[in-house]
Amino acid sequence: MTYRISSRKVGKIFATTALAALLSSTAFAETVIRRGNGGEPQTLDQAKISIDIEGFIVRDLFEGLTVYDANGKVAPGVAESWTISDDGTVYTFKLRDNAKWSDGSPVVAGDFVYSMTRVLDPATAAGYATILYPIKGAEAFNTSKGQADALGLKAVDDKTLEITLERATPYFLQLMTHYTAIPVNKANIEKFGADFTKPGNLVSNGAYELTEYVANDHITAVKNPDYWDAANVKIDKVIYNPSEDQAAVARAFEAGELDVAYNFQADQRDFLTKKLGEDQVQASPALATYYYAFDTRKPPFDDVRVRKALSIAVDRDFLSEKVYGGTQLPSYTFVPPGMEGYTSPTPADVDKDQLDREDEAKELLKEAGYGEGGKPLKIDIRYNTNENHKKVAVAVADMWKALGAEVTIQNLDVKSHYAYLQEGGSFDVARAGWSADYADPENFLNLLVSTNKAFNYGHYSNPKFDELMKASYEEKDQAKRMAILAEAEALVLNEYPVTPFMNNANLWLVSRKVKGFSQNAVNEHLTKYLSIE
């Protein structure tokens, strides 16, 4: 039998089919976010990374026991819960039953034991291993004075991890959000060695898995279907743009080619706000310090008079207002404000007029044998490629030239700049910045301990300072501990191994279509919390 359909019915069928196809394609369309990352990572190995632009990617790929939520608060990660002993020295973490690696295998307590032991192993040479020093036996093992089997890391069973500390550490759950506490897959590393971070090789346990890495062009990650909370991850693909050209990044954002972008030219904030709208141009206070480090191993920077002269001659108000458009605040202390229970000591030069400070600086240099009638003072400033950092370097160079110094500046991409400093390269003065890994002054002051080879860029060494830091670790009374740390910072502020300039703000361009992006002091914005409207 032959059936005939009227043209009217045919039209309805086509319309219905087209609508169904449209709804289907909409329902299953891939959701992509394009993130301006602010720079090229040195590596994606959690034992080797050290700066935020690496952390943004690694924290999307991997997940630790705890994480920072969208508001910057510590929240459960792989660990669904934990208990703490009465004396604060034993943490017992209960891991999620459905926590898996991207190859489908379960995440177990032994993965964390393996990963943290790997970071602490001196053979790994992890610059950030000190983050794990509160763990029992960690410092001894990392400094080749102890053994791995003495570490306070124990897999009670596959889903129970027990961590014993040297002493009560109030910020330990914050430490567990850090890169160094993020697990890696043992079988993955044993199979591929140093190549385990390459696309196609990398096995991760976070919301995303790596699919592409084209150096200096883009890094791509896609949603990990084996992630324990995959059902609530709304974005299917993340494309990270590693460009350090802030003007180009702003143009790309304006053209809709980027959905979020880290860092923009601070002096362009008003211009960008008028052009893009205040809601898309965001700046918020951060627990972070912008500073220059002096290489204290070499003259004239081994002379505290020279370091002090150069420090007090810098007009921080100018840098804050003119270079950064008020998005950063002038600072004379190394530890930023906002640490609960801690107040930095007040440096003696804070209240002096800038002209008086410049006169004092000239006298100090003269006393040290430099300036008019003395030896020539030559200074080379190094900074990582960035328009804001370039403007700061040019401004500081002019301030130091006013003292009679001959000043040159040079820059490297962010990856090369920090690699050079961490490997102990010689320099005169180098730009650096530090954002809090956890809200405690120790996180900043530890950078200047003489044994911190990775982050004590200027190789500052003072036995008294080291003794104070050691005493702070042994002090159980929190108020007394904070007083010890303040004494340690006062010593640093009097010796000027570093010269703080500003307390940073976190600068982001965020498209209106991106939802779930909340500014927070720790500057963590996991893609798993975001969505595209």
C-alpha positions in Angstrom: 0.0 0.0 0.0 1.3 3.5 -0.8 0.9 6.3 1.7 0.7 9.9 0.6 1.5 12.8 2.8 0.2 16.3 2.2 2.7 19.1 1.5 1.4 20.8 4.7 2.2 17.7 6.8 5.6 17.4 5.1 6.3 21.0 6.1 5.3 20.2 9.7 7.5 17.1 9.7 10.5 19.1 8.4 9.9 21.8 10.9 9.6 19.3 13.7 12.7 17.5 12.6 14.7 20.7 12.2 13.6 21.8 15.7 14.6 18.5 17.2 18.0 18.6 15.5 18.5 22.2 16.8 17.6 21.2 20.3 19.8 18.1 20.1 22.8 20.0 18.8 22.3 22.7 21.4 22.0 20.1 24.2 25.2 18.3 23.1 27.2 21.3 21.9 30.6 21.4 23.4 31.1 24.2 26.0 34.5 25.8 25.6 36.2 28.4 27.8 39.3 30.3 26.6 41.5 31.4 29.4 44.3 34.0 29.1 46.8 32.4 31.4 49.4 35.2 31.7 52.4 33.2 30.7 53.9 29.9 29.6 54.4 27.3 32.4 57.9 25.9 33.0 56.3 22.5 33.5 53.1 20.7 34.5 54.9 18.5 37.1 53.6 19.4 40.5 57.0 18.8 42.0 58.6 21.4 39.8 56.1 24.2 39.5 56.3 27.4 41.5 54.1 30.2 40.2 50.5 31.0 39.7 50.4 30.6 35.9 51.5 27.0 36.4 49.1 26.5 39.2 46.0 27.6 37.2 46.5 24.7 34.8 47.8 22.1 37.2 44.9 22.6 39.6 42.5 22.0 36.7 44.2 18.7 35.9 44.9 17.4 39.4 43.1 17.6 42.7 44.6 17.3 46.2 43.0 16.3 49.5 41.6 19.8 49.9 41.0 22.5 47.4 40.1 26.2 47.4 36.5 26.7 46.5 35.2 29.6 44.3 35.4 32.0 47.2 38.9 31.0 48.2 37.9 28.9 51.2 39.4 25.5 52.0 37.0 22.8 50.9 37.0 19.0 50.5 38.8 17.7 47.4 39.7 14.0 47.1 39.2 13.8 50.8 35.5 13.9 51.6 36.2 14.4 55.3 39.0 14.4 57.9 39.5 14.4 61.7 42.3 16.1 63.7 43.8 14.7 66.9 43.3 16.8 70.1 46.9 18.0 70.0 46.6 19.0 66.4 49.4 16.7 65.2 47.6 13.8 63.5 45.2 14.4 60.5 43.2 11.4 59.2 41.7 11.9 55.8 38.8 9.8 54.4 39.1 9.6 50.6 36.1 9.5 48.3 35.1 6.0 47.2 34.5 7.3 43.6 37.8 9.3 43.3 39.5 8.0 40.1 42.4 8.7 37.8 41.6 9.6 34.2 42.6 6.1 33.2 39.7 4.8 35.4 41.9 3.4 38.2 41.0 4.4 41.8 42.8 7.2 43.6 44.1 5.6 46.8 45.8 6.8 50.0 49.1 5.3 48.7 49.0 7.7 45.8 49.4 10.6 48.3 52.1 8.8 50.2 54.0 8.2 47.0 53.5 11.7 45.7 54.5 13.6 48.8 57.5 11.3 49.3 58.5 12.0 45.7 58.4 15.8 46.4 60.5 15.5 49.5 63.0 13.1 48.0 66.2 15.2 47.6 66.8 13.5 44.3 63.6 15.2 42.9 65.1 18.7 43.8 61.6 20.1 44.3 62.0 23.8 45.1 58.8 23.9 47.0 59.4 20.9 49.2 59.6 23.2 52.2 55.8 23.5 52.0 55.6 19.9 53.4 58.1 20.4 56.2 55.4 20.4 58.9 55.0 16.6 58.2 57.0 14.5 60.6 60.5 13.7 59.2 59.9 15.8 56.1 62.7 18.3 56.6 65.2 15.6 57.7 64.4 13.5 54.6 64.5 16.4 52.2 67.9 17.5 53.5 69.4 14.0 53.4 69.4 13.7 57.2 66.6 11.2 57.4 64.9 8.3 55.6 61.6 8.1 53.7 60.3 5.4 56.0 60.4 7.8 58.9 58.0 10.2 57.2 54.6 10.8 59.0 52.7 9.5 55.9 50.7 6.3 56.3 48.1 4.6 54.1 45.9 3.0 56.7 44.0 1.4 53.9 43.1 2.4 50.3 40.7 5.1 51.4 42.3 6.3 54.7 45.4 8.5 54.8 47.0 9.4 58.1 49.5 12.3 58.3 51.5 13.0 61.4 53.1 16.4 61.9 56.2 17.5 63.7 54.1 20.0 65.6 50.6 21.5 65.5 50.3 23.6 62.3 47.1 25.7 62.2 47.3 26.2 58.4 47.9 22.6 57.5 44.6 22.2 55.6 45.7 25.2 53.5 49.0 23.4 52.8 47.1 20.4 51.4 45.6 22.6 48.7 49.1 23.4 47.4 50.8 21.9 44.3 53.3 19.9 46.4 50.4 18.0 48.0 48.7 17.2 44.7 49.0 13.5 43.8 50.6 12.1 40.7 50.0 8.6 39.3 53.0 6.3 40.2 52.4 3.9 37.2 52.3 6.9 34.9 55.6 8.2 36.1 57.3 4.8 36.1 56.1 4.3 32.5 57.0 7.7 31.0 59.6 9.2 33.4 60.1 12.9 32.8 57.7 12.7 29.8 54.7 11.8 32.0 53.4 15.4 31.6 53.0 15.2 27.8 49.6 15.0 26.2 48.6 11.4 25.6 50.9 10.3 28.5 49.5 12.3 31.4 47.1 10.6 33.8 45.4 13.1 36.1 42.7 13.0 38.8 41.2 16.4 38.4 38.2 17.8 36.6 40.2 17.9 33.3 42.7 15.9 31.3 45.4 17.2 29.0 45.0 16.8 25.3 47.2 19.4 23.6 50.3 21.4 24.5 51.7 23.6 21.7 54.5 25.7 23.3 53.9 29.4 23.2 50.5 28.9 21.5 48.0 27.0 23.5 47.3 24.3 26.0 44.1 22.3 25.8 42.3 20.2 28.4 39.0 18.4 28.2 36.5 17.3 30.8 37.6 14.1 32.6 34.6 11.7 32.6 36.2 9.7 35.5 36.4 12.7 37.8 34.3 12.1 40.9 32.2 15.2 40.4 32.1 15.2 36.6 28.3 15.5 36.7 28.6 19.1 38.1 31.5 20.2 35.8 29.7 22.4 33.2 32.6 23.3 30.8 33.7 20.6 28.4 37.0 22.1 27.2 39.6 24.6 28.4 42.0 26.3 26.1 44.7 28.2 27.8 46.5 31.1 26.0 50.0 31.6 27.4 50.7 35.0 25.9 52.5 37.5 28.0 51.6 40.4 25.7 49.0 42.1 27.8 47.9 44.6 25.0 47.3 41.7 22.6 45.5 39.7 25.3 43.2 42.7 26.0 42.4 43.0 22.3 41.7 39.3 22.1 39.4 39.6 25.1 37.6 42.5 23.5 37.2 40.5 20.3 35.6 37.6 22.2 38.6 35.4 21.5 39.2 35.0 25.3 36.6 34.6 28.0 38.8 35.3 31.0 42.3 36.7 31.1 44.8 37.0 33.9 46.6 40.4 34.2 46.1 43.5 32.1 48.1 46.7 31.9 47.2 48.3 35.2 47.5 51.9 33.9 44.9 51.0 31.3 42.3 50.1 33.9 40.2 53.2 33.5 40.4 53.0 29.7 39.4 49.3 29.7 36.6 49.9 32.2 35.1 52.6 30.0 35.4 50.4 27.0 34.4 47.0 28.4 32.4 47.9 31.5 33.3 47.8 35.1 31.8 44.3 35.5 34.3 42.8 33.0 37.4 44.6 34.4 38.2 43.2 37.9 40.8 44.1 40.5 40.7 42.8 44.0 43.2 42.9 47.0 45.5 39.9 47.2 47.8 38.4 49.9 50.7 39.2 47.7 53.9 41.4 47.6 55.6 42.9 44.7 59.3 43.3 45.4 62.9 43.5 44.1 65.6 41.2 45.4 69.3 42.2 45.7 72.0 39.6 45.0 73.7 39.8 48.4 76.6 37.6 47.3 78.3 40.3 45.3 79.4 43.9 45.8 78.0 46.5 46.1 74.8 44.7 47.0 76.5 42.9 49.9 76.6 46.3 51.6 73.5 47.0 53.6 74.0 50.8 53.2 73.7 50.4 49.4 70.7 48.2 49.7 69.0 50.6 52.1 69.8 53.6 49.9 68.3 52.0 46.8 65.2 50.9 48.8 64.3 54.2 50.4 64.9 56.1 47.2 62.0 54.3 45.5 58.8 56.4 45.5 56.2 53.7 46.1 53.3 56.1 45.9 54.3 56.9 42.3 54.5 53.3 41.4 51.1 52.6 42.9 49.3 55.6 41.5 51.0 56.3 38.2 52.1 52.9 37.0 49.4 50.7 38.5 46.6 53.2 38.5 45.8 52.7 42.1 45.2 48.9 41.7 48.1 48.2 44.0 49.0 49.7 47.4 52.4 51.1 48.4 54.2 48.8 50.8 57.2 48.9 53.0 56.8 45.5 54.6 57.5 42.1 53.2 54.5 40.4 54.7 51.2 41.8 53.3 48.4 42.9 55.6 45.5 40.6 56.1 47.2 37.8 58.1 45.0 36.9 61.1 46.8 37.7 64.4 49.8 39.3 62.7 51.0 42.9 62.4 54.1 43.7 60.5 56.7 46.0 62.3 56.7 49.6 61.0 59.9 50.5 59.2 61.6 53.6 60.3 61.5 55.4 56.9 57.7 55.1 56.3 56.7 58.5 57.5 59.6 60.4 56.0 59.0 62.8 53.1 60.3 61.3 49.8 62.7 64.1 49.2 64.2 63.5 52.7 64.5 59.8 51.9 66.4 60.7 48.7 68.8 62.9 50.6 69.4 60.1 53.1 70.0 57.7 50.3 72.7 59.9 48.8 74.4 60.1 52.1 74.3 56.3 52.6 75.8 55.8 49.1 78.5 58.4 49.8 79.3 56.6 53.1 79.6 53.4 51.2 82.0 54.9 48.7 79.7 55.6 45.8 78.2 58.7 44.2 80.0 62.1 43.7 83.7 61.6 44.1 83.4 57.9 44.7 83.1 54.7 42.7 80.6 54.5 39.9 77.4 52.6 40.9 76.2 50.3 38.1 72.9 48.5 38.5 71.2 46.0 36.1 67.5 45.4 36.8 66.1 42.1 35.6 62.3 41.5 35.3 60.0 39.1 33.6 58.3 40.2 30.4 55.2 42.2 31.2 54.2 45.8 30.4 53.5 46.6 34.1 56.9 45.2 35.2 58.6 47.1 32.4 57.0 50.4 33.5 58.0 49.7 37.1 61.6 49.0 36.1 61.9 52.1 34.0 60.5 54.3 36.8 62.8 52.7 39.4 65.8 53.1 37.1 65.0 56.8 36.8 64.8 57.1 40.6 68.2 55.4 41.0 69.7 57.5 38.2 68.8 60.5 40.3 71.2 59.1 43.0 74.0 59.1 40.3 73.7 55.4 39.4 74.1 54.0 35.9 71.1 51.7 35.4 70.3 49.2 32.7 67.3 46.9 32.5 66.8 43.6 30.8 63.9 41.1 30.6 63.2 37.5 30.0 59.9 35.6 29.6 58.4 34.6 32.9 59.5 30.9 32.6 63.1 31.8 31.9 63.2 34.6 34.4 62.2 32.5 37.4 64.2 29.5 36.2 67.3 31.6 36.2 66.6 32.9 39.7 65.7 29.5 41.1 68.9 28.0 39.7 71.1 30.5 41.5 72.0 32.8 38.6 74.0 35.9 39.4 72.3 39.3 39.1 72.2 42.8 40.5 68.6 43.4 41.2 65.7 41.2 40.2 61.9 41.7 40.1 59.9 39.1 42.0 56.4 38.7 43.4 54.9 36.3 46.0 51.3 35.4 46.5 50.3 33.6 49.7 50.1 29.8 49.4 48.4 30.0 52.8 47.4 32.9 55.0 50.3 32.9 57.4 53.4 35.3 57.6 55.7 32.2 57.6 54.8 31.7 54.0 56.6 35.0 53.1 59.4 35.0 55.7 60.4 31.4 54.8 61.5 32.7 51.4 64.5 34.3 53.1 65.7 31.4 55.2 69.3 30.7 54.1 68.6 27.0 53.3 65.7 27.9 50.9 67.8 27.5 47.8 64.9 27.8 45.4 63.2 31.0 46.5 65.8 33.0 48.4 66.8 34.5 45.1 69.3 37.0 46.6 71.0 34.3 48.8 70.4 36.3 52.0 72.0 34.6 55.0 71.6 35.7 58.6 72.0 33.1 61.4 69.8 35.2 63.8 67.0 35.3 61.2 67.3 31.5 60.7 67.2 31.0 64.5 64.0 33.1 64.8 62.3 31.2 62.0 63.3 27.9 63.7 61.9 29.1 67.0 58.6 30.1 65.3 58.2 26.5 64.2 58.7 25.2 67.7 56.5 27.7 69.5 53.0 26.3 70.1 51.4 29.5 71.5 50.1 31.3 68.5 50.4 34.8 69.9 54.0 34.2 70.9 54.7 32.6 67.5 53.4 35.7 65.7 55.7 37.9 67.9 58.7 35.8 66.9 57.8 36.1 63.2 57.4 39.9 63.6 60.9 40.1 65.2 62.2 38.1 62.2 60.5 40.5 59.7 61.9 43.5 61.6 65.4 42.1 61.1 64.8 41.7 57.4 63.4 45.2 57.1 66.5 46.6 58.7 68.9 44.6 56.4 67.1 45.1 53.1 67.9 41.9 51.3 64.6 42.6 49.5 62.8 45.8 48.9 59.0 45.6 48.9 57.3 48.1 46.6 53.6 47.2 46.6 50.9 44.9 47.9 49.4 43.3 44.8 45.9 43.2 43.4 44.6 40.4 41.3 43.8 41.8 37.9 41.4 39.9 35.6 39.3 40.5 32.6 36.1 38.4 32.9 33.4 38.1 30.2 29.8 38.6 31.2 29.0 35.2 29.9 31.3 33.5 32.4 29.4 32.6 35.6 30.9 31.5 38.9 34.0 33.6 38.8 34.5 35.2 42.3 37.4 37.3 43.2 39.3 36.0 46.3 42.5 36.8 48.0 44.2 33.5 47.2 43.5 34.1 43.4 42.2 30.6 42.8 39.6 30.1 40.0 39.2 26.5 39.2 37.5 26.0 35.8 35.2 23.3 37.4 33.4 26.1 39.3 32.8 28.1 36.1 30.1 28.0 33.5 29.4 29.7 30.2 26.0 31.4 29.8 
